[in-house]
Amino acid sequence: MTRVLLILLVFFVQHASSQTKVGGVVVDEEGEPVSFANVLFKGSSEGTITNDNGRFYMESENSHAALLVSFIGYETKEIPLNAKVNYDMKVVLMESSEQLNEVVVYVGKTDKKNNPAIDILKKIWSKKRNNGVHMFKQYQYDKYEKVEFDLNTIDSALMKSKVFKGLEFVFKDLDTSRITGKTYLPIFLNETFSKVYGNNEMALEKEDVKGSKNSGFNNNQAIIAFVADLYNDYDIYDNYLKFFDKSFTSPLSKTGVDTYNYVLSDSAFIDNKWCYNIVYYPRRKNELTFKGNFWVNDTTYAVKNINLAVTKSANINWVKEIYIEQEFDVVNDSVFLLTRDYMLSDFSFNKKEKSKGVYGKRTTVYGGYKFNEPKPKEFYKAKTDPFDPLVLDKEDAFWEANRLESLNKDERGIYKLLDTLKTVPKFKTYYNMVSILASGYVEIDKWNLDLGDVYSVFGYNEAEGVRVRAGARTYFGQNDPWRLQGYIAYGFGDDKFKYGISGKWLVDKKSRFIVSAGKRRDVEQLGVSLTSTTDVLGRSIASSSVFTVGSNDRLSTIDLSTFNMEVEPLRNVRLRVGGSYRTLGSALPEAFSLDYIDPSAPSGISSEIDQFELSTNIIYTPGKRTIGNGVERKDVNDDYSTLFLTYSNGIKNFMDSDFDYKKIQFSYTQPWQLGGFGRLLSTVEMGKTFGEVPLGLLNAIPGNQTFFSVYNTFSNLDFYEFVTDTYVSSHFEHNFNGRIFSRIPIIKKWNLREIVGLRGVWGTLSDENKALSAPANIQLMAPKDKIYWEYSVGVGNIFKILRIDFNFRGNYLDNPGARSFGVTGSFGFYF
């Protein structure tokens, strides 16, 4: 949902002009565009390359008198710059009449053999772990990062639009991007200063955030989480660089020779070091690749500087351009250390040149390098909280002393402008609208209350008919030590009210000792998940789907009370113990009963289950990143694995509980980034119940009778079609991210993405448990004789938001009402 924050496009300003600006197009004698030509300010290392259409734009804080334009096979052209701003330039390159001895000329696809550029690339591979901080046993350095968002492509029509009526003052000063040549309006700025420590011998690293500051949104978790997740650290020497959930092939990758064309373009002294310049560009369109060039030293084969620009044909949504620059300084004559990293992203609804959008710019500056100063292993285990108030509330003097790159007048103006905008009612309205879309809650600041979530207001099922729901939660800030939340719902079909209420209290921040309790009375579709849950506020899609496959009438009434205690003894390791008491019954007894044999009942049969249960859980999420240090933290990434182990004990007769049993369950979910081959998501689950229990306490294999694609369910199974007391289940879903479709000429421009899935389950159901639930009016069956399995093929990124899956049932086709084929889909905003 945080992707919706890209709509945070309006407001704020103040930007000054650079000293020299140039822009235009480079063509040959026939008027054809020259792609990937080098454009350089004479006497400097400031430059760029032309895009696919021969166009270029760049700017400099310094004054320059001339521009040099060159490309292999053409004569270098020097163009005097008579003014500070030179737009709409047309540079015509003439074919070279001289044969170059030191550089081989390549046109189109370059040869993988007898190519001096690839020979240099191979030496980069062999040396990459011997460069930079990898050369030392221990290292430490200072890291200063600023992230800025700008509204771009400002024109007179936008300024005069109704959206900005009353906010015209924000357009007082506008500036032009040195990368794209577009006007832009700054709207957000975040600064962070950290100290980073590493030990190459022990493969340990930690980052201590000393200060963090952002312009006006300190209390909005959704915005902060979005910014934190948007720009991850990366190493250009890695084979793949991950941006926006996608893995781009690095031009320094060992697989790069199959993905890029490389050309040895030039050689020159840079900072008294002889370096080669290599131009690279993709061999194929529609793949996740870059174009650009880099300078590399001729002895250490360390990169001196590099720029990367994502091609416009790349299969990525909502991002029109990505441009990266990295600079390295030479230390002690042979050590190349990263000193500056700049990344610009142009977010837009489409990739047309004149489309409006938002720039996201991250600048990271490194300095204060120190080496071979050992620290004990325990030092790396202690982590600082980047959202601790002591980190967030730094005085101006701290920033003046620790900014490795000073804010310019325009950046300083963002803070001032936001202070002004927060007093403008219209801005508040826009901000609230975006916040609601992103978080799902309506903020009522004067009451310290959020209303919502708004996405659960309406629902429908066969037991309740049309259903409406309203909820609220306390919210003083992202570091709240306690939180109360709840909802009330009403079904027009059964004419009944339902409710849920929950409370959490963070008793100790250091150990994250949390006490929680809740109560819920509602109608729910149970059996949509194998792993047990005591969530009193959540609701499955299956309980509210307006359209379903077949009769979706196997719904239950649930009256649930819970009490839990949780602690985090180690980072990303949570231990939870608790108890729950629930009463289960059928919401539509004629269609679906939970009847079981009960000798103590007058009729010998009971229809409701009263059950008290104690449970102990261990949840391990290595690699998970969160923000906030309150009772509820917000996740900022989704590429971590999850291991879950739970042991449950049902106690008969305690509080009139009906059954004695023991249950153990385990699940392991792992996302796998497979570089250029996409992303695989895998889950394995297993569990066993010891003791005799009726249908309501057994493990139903999660079916799916909705038209939504829901991971970890079986799309061609009805609810309760299979019921088990022992099970092993696995799910695999792989998204190729368009790797196959990008090679099919007719459809490669559509940027579709291929998804394949495979899932299976095996389970048993004891004769004793079958006999106990004999009065139930559904057939009890487990996939014991053979593994039940399904497979699916899907097409994603249809119109950038739609995914359609075609699901096939592998066996058990003789089951009553078995569905051999089905179509499901989902909507979402994905990069």
PABAZA-972562 format. One line per field, with one value per residue (C-alpha): residue number from 1; residue in one letter; x, y, z. Coordinates in steps of 0.5 Angstrom, whole numbers, m for minus. Layout:
N
titor <- NUM:...
drenke <- A:...
u <- X:...
v <- Y:...
w <- Z:...
//
This chain:
831
titor <- 1:2:3:4:5:6:7:8:9:10:11:12:13:14:15:16:17:18:19:20:21:22:23:24:25:26:27:28:29:30:31:32:33:34:35:36:37:38:39:40:41:42:43:44:45:46:47:48:49:50:51:52:53:54:55:56:57:58:59:60:61:62:63:64:65:66:67:68:69:70:71:72:73:74:75:76:77:78:79:80:81:82:83:84:85:86:87:88:89:90:91:92:93:94:95:96:97:98:99:100:101:102:103:104:105:106:107:108:109:110:111:112:113:114:115:116:117:118:119:120:121:122:123:124:125:126:127:128:129:130:131:132:133:134:135:136:137:138:139:140:141:142:143:144:145:146:147:148:149:150:151:152:153:154:155:156:157:158:159:160:161:162:163:164:165:166:167:168:169:170:171:172:173:174:175:176:177:178:179:180:181:182:183:184:185:186:187:188:189:190:191:192:193:194:195:196:197:198:199:200:201:202:203:204:205:206:207:208:209:210:211:212:213:214:215:216:217:218:219:220:221:222:223:224:225:226:227:228:229:230:231:232:233:234:235:236:237:238:239:240:241:242:243:244:245:246:247:248:249:250:251:252:253:254:255:256:257:258:259:260:261:262:263:264:265:266:267:268:269:270:271:272:273:274:275:276:277:278:279:280:281:282:283:284:285:286:287:288:289:290:291:292:293:294:295:296:297:298:299:300:301:302:303:304:305:306:307:308:309:310:311:312:313:314:315:316:317:318:319:320:321:322:323:324:325:326:327:328:329:330:331:332:333:334:335:336:337:338:339:340:341:342:343:344:345:346:347:348:349:350:351:352:353:354:355:356:357:358:359:360:361:362:363:364:365:366:367:368:369:370:371:372:373:374:375:376:377:378:379:380:381:382:383:384:385:386:387:388:389:390:391:392:393:394:395:396:397:398:399:400:401:402:403:404:405:406:407:408:409:410:411:412:413:414:415:416:417:418:419:420:421:422:423:424:425:426:427:428:429:430:431:432:433:434:435:436:437:438:439:440:441:442:443:444:445:446:447:448:449:450:451:452:453:454:455:456:457:458:459:460:461:462:463:464:465:466:467:468:469:470:471:472:473:474:475:476:477:478:479:480:481:482:483:484:485:486:487:488:489:490:491:492:493:494:495:496:497:498:499:500:501:502:503:504:505:506:507:508:509:510:511:512:513:514:515:516:517:518:519:520:521:522:523:524:525:526:527:528:529:530:531:532:533:534:535:536:537:538:539:540:541:542:543:544:545:546:547:548:549:550:551:552:553:554:555:556:557:558:559:560:561:562:563:564:565:566:567:568:569:570:571:572:573:574:575:576:577:578:579:580:581:582:583:584:585:586:587:588:589:590:591:592:593:594:595:596:597:598:599:600:601:602:603:604:605:606:607:608:609:610:611:612:613:614:615:616:617:618:619:620:621:622:623:624:625:626:627:628:629:630:631:632:633:634:635:636:637:638:639:640:641:642:643:644:645:646:647:648:649:650:651:652:653:654:655:656:657:658:659:660:661:662:663:664:665:666:667:668:669:670:671:672:673:674:675:676:677:678:679:680:681:682:683:684:685:686:687:688:689:690:691:692:693:694:695:696:697:698:699:700:701:702:703:704:705:706:707:708:709:710:711:712:713:714:715:716:717:718:719:720:721:722:723:724:725:726:727:728:729:730:731:732:733:734:735:736:737:738:739:740:741:742:743:744:745:746:747:748:749:750:751:752:753:754:755:756:757:758:759:760:761:762:763:764:765:766:767:768:769:770:771:772:773:774:775:776:777:778:779:780:781:782:783:784:785:786:787:788:789:790:791:792:793:794:795:796:797:798:799:800:801:802:803:804:805:806:807:808:809:810:811:812:813:814:815:816:817:818:819:820:821:822:823:824:825:826:827:828:829:830:831
drenke <- M:T:R:V:L:L:I:L:L:V:F:F:V:Q:H:A:S:S:Q:T:K:V:G:G:V:V:V:D:E:E:G:E:P:V:S:F:A:N:V:L:F:K:G:S:S:E:G:T:I:T:N:D:N:G:R:F:Y:M:E:S:E:N:S:H:A:A:L:L:V:S:F:I:G:Y:E:T:K:E:I:P:L:N:A:K:V:N:Y:D:M:K:V:V:L:M:E:S:S:E:Q:L:N:E:V:V:V:Y:V:G:K:T:D:K:K:N:N:P:A:I:D:I:L:K:K:I:W:S:K:K:R:N:N:G:V:H:M:F:K:Q:Y:Q:Y:D:K:Y:E:K:V:E:F:D:L:N:T:I:D:S:A:L:M:K:S:K:V:F:K:G:L:E:F:V:F:K:D:L:D:T:S:R:I:T:G:K:T:Y:L:P:I:F:L:N:E:T:F:S:K:V:Y:G:N:N:E:M:A:L:E:K:E:D:V:K:G:S:K:N:S:G:F:N:N:N:Q:A:I:I:A:F:V:A:D:L:Y:N:D:Y:D:I:Y:D:N:Y:L:K:F:F:D:K:S:F:T:S:P:L:S:K:T:G:V:D:T:Y:N:Y:V:L:S:D:S:A:F:I:D:N:K:W:C:Y:N:I:V:Y:Y:P:R:R:K:N:E:L:T:F:K:G:N:F:W:V:N:D:T:T:Y:A:V:K:N:I:N:L:A:V:T:K:S:A:N:I:N:W:V:K:E:I:Y:I:E:Q:E:F:D:V:V:N:D:S:V:F:L:L:T:R:D:Y:M:L:S:D:F:S:F:N:K:K:E:K:S:K:G:V:Y:G:K:R:T:T:V:Y:G:G:Y:K:F:N:E:P:K:P:K:E:F:Y:K:A:K:T:D:P:F:D:P:L:V:L:D:K:E:D:A:F:W:E:A:N:R:L:E:S:L:N:K:D:E:R:G:I:Y:K:L:L:D:T:L:K:T:V:P:K:F:K:T:Y:Y:N:M:V:S:I:L:A:S:G:Y:V:E:I:D:K:W:N:L:D:L:G:D:V:Y:S:V:F:G:Y:N:E:A:E:G:V:R:V:R:A:G:A:R:T:Y:F:G:Q:N:D:P:W:R:L:Q:G:Y:I:A:Y:G:F:G:D:D:K:F:K:Y:G:I:S:G:K:W:L:V:D:K:K:S:R:F:I:V:S:A:G:K:R:R:D:V:E:Q:L:G:V:S:L:T:S:T:T:D:V:L:G:R:S:I:A:S:S:S:V:F:T:V:G:S:N:D:R:L:S:T:I:D:L:S:T:F:N:M:E:V:E:P:L:R:N:V:R:L:R:V:G:G:S:Y:R:T:L:G:S:A:L:P:E:A:F:S:L:D:Y:I:D:P:S:A:P:S:G:I:S:S:E:I:D:Q:F:E:L:S:T:N:I:I:Y:T:P:G:K:R:T:I:G:N:G:V:E:R:K:D:V:N:D:D:Y:S:T:L:F:L:T:Y:S:N:G:I:K:N:F:M:D:S:D:F:D:Y:K:K:I:Q:F:S:Y:T:Q:P:W:Q:L:G:G:F:G:R:L:L:S:T:V:E:M:G:K:T:F:G:E:V:P:L:G:L:L:N:A:I:P:G:N:Q:T:F:F:S:V:Y:N:T:F:S:N:L:D:F:Y:E:F:V:T:D:T:Y:V:S:S:H:F:E:H:N:F:N:G:R:I:F:S:R:I:P:I:I:K:K:W:N:L:R:E:I:V:G:L:R:G:V:W:G:T:L:S:D:E:N:K:A:L:S:A:P:A:N:I:Q:L:M:A:P:K:D:K:I:Y:W:E:Y:S:V:G:V:G:N:I:F:K:I:L:R:I:D:F:N:F:R:G:N:Y:L:D:N:P:G:A:R:S:F:G:V:T:G:S:F:G:F:Y:F
u <- 0:6:7:1:5:8:1:4:6:4:6:13:19:25:31:37:40:46:52:52:47:47:42:40:41:47:47:51:52:45:41:41:41:48:46:51:56:60:58:64:65:72:77:73:71:63:60:54:52:46:40:37:35:41:39:43:42:47:49:54:55:62:62:65:67:67:63:67:62:65:64:68:69:67:71:71:67:69:63:64:59:57:52:51:45:45:39:36:43:44:51:53:59:63:66:73:78:84:85:85:91:89:82:78:71:65:58:51:52:60:64:65:72:77:74:79:73:71:79:79:72:75:80:75:72:78:80:73:74:81:79:76:74:75:83:83:81:77:74:70:67:62:56:51:45:39:33:29:22:21:14:17:15:12:9:4:m2:m1:1:m6:m10:m15:m11:m6:m11:m9:m2:1:7:10:12:16:23:23:30:32:34:42:40:33:33:26:23:22:19:22:17:20:27:30:37:41:48:51:57:59:63:66:70:72:75:68:64:60:58:53:51:49:45:47:42:35:31:26:21:15:13:16:9:7:10:7:11:17:17:16:22:26:25:25:33:37:44:48:55:56:61:55:52:45:43:36:32:24:23:27:34:38:44:50:55:60:57:60:54:54:58:51:47:51:55:62:66:73:72:78:83:86:89:84:87:94:91:91:84:80:73:68:61:56:49:44:44:36:31:25:30:32:39:43:46:52:60:65:72:77:84:89:93:88:82:78:73:74:67:61:54:48:42:36:33:26:24:26:20:19:12:11:19:20:28:33:40:46:53:58:65:71:77:84:87:95:96:92:86:79:74:67:66:59:53:48:41:35:29:23:16:11:4:7:14:12:17:12:9:9:11:16:23:26:33:38:45:50:57:62:68:72:75:79:82:85:82:79:73:70:65:60:60:57:51:49:44:42:35:34:27:29:27:34:36:30:31:38:39:42:49:49:47:52:58:56:53:59:55:52:45:44:39:34:34:34:28:24:24:22:17:13:13:9:5:2:m2:m5:m12:m12:m5:m8:m13:m9:m4:m10:m12:m6:m5:m12:m10:m3:m5:m13:m14:m17:m13:m16:m11:m14:m17:m11:m15:m15:m22:m21:m19:m23:m22:m26:m32:m36:m37:m42:m43:m48:m49:m49:m51:m49:m44:m42:m36:m33:m27:m22:m15:m11:m5:m1:5:10:13:6:8:0:m5:m13:m17:m23:m29:m36:m40:m47:m50:m57:m58:m58:m59:m54:m48:m41:m35:m28:m23:m16:m11:m3:2:10:12:20:23:29:27:20:16:9:2:m4:m11:m17:m24:m28:m35:m36:m38:m31:m29:m25:m20:m17:m10:m6:m3:m7:m8:m11:m12:m18:m19:m17:m21:m20:m22:m26:m31:m33:m33:m38:m37:m35:m35:m40:m44:m39:m44:m39:m38:m37:m39:m33:m33:m26:m22:m14:m9:m1:6:11:19:24:31:35:34:28:27:20:18:10:6:m1:m8:m15:m22:m27:m34:m35:m41:m44:m47:m51:m52:m57:m51:m45:m45:m40:m44:m40:m41:m42:m44:m46:m51:m58:m58:m51:m49:m47:m47:m42:m35:m32:m25:m19:m12:m5:0:8:10:17:18:24:25:32:33:27:27:22:21:19:20:13:8:7:13:12:16:20:22:19:25:26:24:20:20:14:14:8:6:m1:m5:m12:m14:m21:m26:m22:m27:m32:m27:m29:m23:m16:m11:m4:m2:5:6:11:12:18:17:23:23:29:32:34:38:35:31:26:23:21:17:17:13:13:8:7:3:0:m5:m5:m12:m19:m22:m28:m28:m28:m21:m18:m14:m18:m13:m14:m19:m20:m27:m26:m24:m18:m11:m9:m2:m2:m9:m11:m15:m19:m21:m27:m27:m27:m26:m20:m19:m13:m10:m3:m1:5:4:9:7:12:11:16:15:20:19:18:24:21:16:21:24:17:17:10:8:15:13:7:12:8:10:10:8:8:6:6:3:2:m1:m1:m5:m8:m15:m15:m21:m23:m23:m28:m32:m32:m35:m40:m46:m43:m47:m40:m36:m29:m23:m16:m11:m8:m7:m3:m1:m6:m3:m4:m1:m2:1:m1:0:2:3:m4:m5:0:m4:m8:m6:m9:m8:m10:m11:m11:m12:m7:m12:m17:m22:m27:m29:m36:m36:m29:m26:m21:m20:m21:m19:m17:m14:m11:m10:m4:1:8:14
v <- 0:5:5:10:15:16:20:25:30:37:43:46:50:54:52:56:56:52:55:52:48:44:40:38:32:29:26:24:27:23:26:20:20:18:13:13:18:22:29:32:39:41:40:36:29:32:28:24:20:21:16:12:18:21:26:29:34:36:41:44:48:51:55:52:55:49:42:36:31:24:17:11:12:20:26:29:36:42:47:53:55:63:63:59:56:52:49:45:44:40:37:34:28:27:20:20:19:17:9:9:4:3:2:m3:0:m4:m3:m6:m12:m13:m19:m23:m25:m21:m15:m11:m8:m15:m17:m11:m13:m20:m17:m13:m19:m22:m16:m14:m17:m14:m7:m2:m3:m11:m10:m9:m13:m8:m1:4:11:16:16:22:21:25:23:28:28:33:34:35:37:44:48:54:49:46:52:55:48:48:43:49:54:58:55:59:61:54:56:62:59:53:49:44:37:36:29:30:38:38:43:41:43:40:37:33:32:27:27:21:21:14:11:4:m1:m7:m14:m17:m23:m24:m22:m17:m10:m5:2:6:12:18:23:23:28:29:35:35:28:25:22:18:11:10:15:14:6:8:12:7:1:5:6:0:0:m4:m6:m4:m10:m15:m19:m16:m10:m9:m3:m3:m11:m12:m15:m11:m14:m10:m8:m11:m18:m24:m25:m18:m21:m24:m18:m12:m10:m7:m2:1:8:12:12:18:21:22:24:22:15:12:10:6:8:3:4:m1:m2:m8:m13:m14:m9:m10:m13:m10:m7:m1:3:8:8:7:9:4:4:0:m3:m4:m5:m1:3:10:13:10:12:7:9:4:3:6:m1:m4:m8:m4:0:7:9:12:13:11:14:13:16:13:17:14:17:14:13:11:11:5:4:6:8:10:17:19:16:19:16:19:16:19:16:17:14:12:13:19:24:30:26:29:25:25:25:21:23:20:23:19:22:17:20:19:12:9:2:m4:m2:m8:m8:m14:m19:m16:m9:m11:m14:m8:m4:3:5:10:12:13:20:22:20:24:30:33:40:44:44:37:37:43:39:32:34:31:35:42:43:48:54:50:44:49:52:45:45:53:51:45:49:54:49:46:52:52:48:46:43:39:36:33:31:27:24:21:19:15:12:9:7:6:10:17:21:25:28:32:26:22:17:14:11:5:1:4:m2:m7:m2:m7:m14:m20:m27:m32:m32:m25:m22:m15:m13:m6:m5:1:1:6:5:10:13:18:17:11:10:9:4:2:1:0:m2:m5:m5:m6:m10:m11:m16:m14:m22:m24:m18:m19:m14:m17:m14:m14:m11:m11:m8:m8:m6:m5:m7:m6:m3:m7:m14:m12:m15:m14:m16:m17:m19:m19:m21:m22:m25:m25:m30:m32:m37:m42:m46:m41:m42:m49:m45:m43:m36:m32:m25:m22:m16:m20:m22:m27:m25:m31:m28:m22:m24:m22:m27:m34:m41:m45:m45:m41:m43:m47:m41:m41:m37:m35:m32:m32:m29:m29:m27:m27:m25:m24:m22:m21:m24:m23:m19:m22:m28:m27:m32:m32:m35:m35:m38:m37:m39:m40:m42:m45:m46:m46:m40:m44:m51:m53:m53:m54:m57:m58:m63:m68:m74:m72:m77:m72:m68:m70:m72:m75:m70:m63:m57:m52:m53:m49:m50:m47:m48:m46:m44:m43:m40:m38:m34:m32:m27:m26:m20:m17:m9:m5:2:5:3:3:m3:m4:m3:m3:m7:m4:m10:m16:m20:m24:m31:m33:m39:m41:m46:m47:m52:m52:m56:m56:m57:m61:m59:m52:m47:m52:m54:m60:m63:m65:m65:m63:m60:m58:m54:m51:m47:m44:m39:m36:m31:m33:m27:m31:m25:m24:m30:m27:m28:m35:m35:m42:m44:m51:m53:m59:m61:m66:m66:m71:m73:m74:m67:m66:m62:m55:m57:m61:m58:m56:m56:m48:m48:m42:m41:m34:m31:m28:m31:m32:m35:m41:m43:m49:m45:m51:m54:m52:m50:m56:m61:m64:m65:m67:m68:m70:m66:m64:m58:m54:m48:m45:m39:m36:m30:m29:m21:m22:m25:m30:m25:m20:m25:m26:m20:m19:m18:m16:m9:m10:m12:m17:m22:m30:m33:m41:m44:m51:m53:m60:m63:m70:m71:m76:m77:m82:m87:m84:m77:m79:m83:m77:m72:m77:m73:m67:m66:m66:m72:m72:m74:m73:m73:m80:m84:m80:m72:m67:m62:m57:m52:m46:m41:m34:m27:m21:m13:m13:m6:m5:m7:m14:m21:m27:m34:m41:m46:m54:m59:m65:m71:m73:m71:m76:m72:m69:m63:m63:m57:m59:m52:m45:m37:m33:m26:m20:m13:m9:m3:m7:m4
w <- 0:1:m7:m6:m3:m10:m11:m6:m11:m9:m6:m4:m7:m7:m12:m15:m22:m23:m27:m33:m37:m44:m47:m54:m59:m63:m70:m75:m82:m85:m79:m75:m68:m65:m58:m53:m55:m50:m48:m43:m40:m43:m38:m33:m31:m31:m37:m39:m45:m50:m49:m55:m59:m58:m53:m47:m42:m36:m31:m27:m21:m24:m31:m37:m43:m48:m49:m52:m56:m58:m60:m63:m71:m71:m70:m63:m63:m59:m58:m55:m49:m50:m45:m38:m41:m48:m50:m56:m59:m65:m65:m72:m71:m78:m79:m77:m83:m78:m76:m69:m66:m59:m59:m64:m67:m65:m68:m66:m62:m60:m60:m54:m56:m58:m55:m50:m46:m44:m43:m38:m35:m33:m29:m26:m24:m21:m17:m14:m7:m7:m8:m3:4:3:3:10:16:20:17:19:16:16:12:10:6:4:0:m4:m7:m13:m17:m24:m31:m28:m34:m34:m34:m28:m24:m26:m25:m19:m15:m14:m13:m6:m7:m12:m8:m8:m15:m14:m16:m20:m22:m28:m27:m29:m32:m35:m37:m33:m29:m22:m15:m8:m4:1:4:9:12:16:19:21:23:19:22:19:20:14:18:22:16:21:19:23:22:28:26:30:27:23:20:15:13:16:16:23:25:19:19:12:9:13:11:4:4:8:3:m3:m3:m1:m1:m7:m9:m16:m16:m15:m20:m19:m17:m13:m14:m13:m12:m19:m20:m25:m28:m26:m32:m28:m27:m29:m33:m36:m43:m45:m43:m45:m51:m49:m52:m50:m52:m49:m44:m40:m33:m28:m21:m24:m25:m32:m33:m39:m41:m43:m46:m45:m47:m47:m52:m52:m50:m45:m40:m33:m36:m36:m41:m39:m38:m33:m32:m29:m27:m31:m25:m20:m24:m19:m22:m21:m23:m26:m29:m30:m33:m34:m41:m42:m45:m38:m35:m29:m28:m25:m26:m32:m31:m26:m27:m22:m21:m16:m15:m12:m9:m9:m2:m1:m8:m10:m5:m9:m4:m5:m4:m7:m9:m13:m15:m19:m20:m24:m22:m27:m29:m36:m40:m45:m45:m43:m37:m30:m24:m18:m18:m12:m11:m6:m5:0:2:5:9:15:13:18:18:22:29:32:36:40:37:42:39:33:36:40:35:35:34:28:30:38:40:42:34:31:36:34:34:28:31:30:23:21:24:21:14:9:4:6:4:m2:m1:m5:0:6:3:4:11:11:6:9:16:12:8:14:16:9:10:2:3:10:6:0:5:9:2:1:8:8:1:4:11:10:16:17:22:27:31:36:39:38:34:27:24:19:16:10:6:11:11:6:5:3:5:5:12:13:7:6:11:14:19:22:26:30:34:38:35:39:34:31:38:42:48:48:43:43:37:35:30:30:24:22:17:14:12:19:23:28:30:31:34:36:41:42:47:47:52:51:58:56:50:51:51:47:52:50:54:49:50:45:44:38:36:29:23:19:14:18:14:10:13:16:21:27:29:35:31:34:28:22:16:10:3:3:9:5:m3:m7:m12:m11:m14:m12:m5:0:5:10:15:22:28:33:40:41:48:48:52:50:52:47:48:43:46:40:34:29:34:38:43:45:50:51:52:48:49:44:42:35:31:24:21:17:20:15:9:14:21:26:30:33:38:45:50:56:51:52:45:45:39:40:35:39:41:47:48:52:49:51:46:45:39:36:30:27:21:19:15:17:18:21:24:30:37:40:41:34:29:21:16:11:7:4:2:9:11:16:20:25:30:35:40:43:48:49:56:57:63:64:64:61:55:51:49:51:45:43:37:33:27:23:17:13:8:4:m2:m7:m12:m18:m21:m28:m28:m23:m16:m13:m7:m3:3:7:12:17:23:27:32:38:41:38:36:32:25:28:31:25:20:14:7:5:m1:m5:m8:m9:m16:m13:m13:m6:m5:0:m2:m7:m12:m15:m8:m4:3:7:1:5:13:16:23:20:14:10:5:0:m5:m10:m14:m19:m23:m29:m29:m37:m38:m43:m46:m47:m53:m56:m62:m62:m55:m52:m52:m47:m41:m39:m34:m33:m27:m26:m19:m17:m10:m7:0:3:10:14:18:24:24:31:29:23:28:33:27:24:25:21:14:10:8:11:7:7:1:4:m2:m6:m6:m8:m13:m17:m22:m25:m31:m30:m34:m30:m31:m35:m36:m30:m25:m27:m26:m29:m27:m30:m25:m26:m22:m22:m19:m15:m20:m18:m12:m12:m15:m17:m21:m26:m28:m26:m27:m21:m21:m17:m17:m15:m16:m17:m20
//
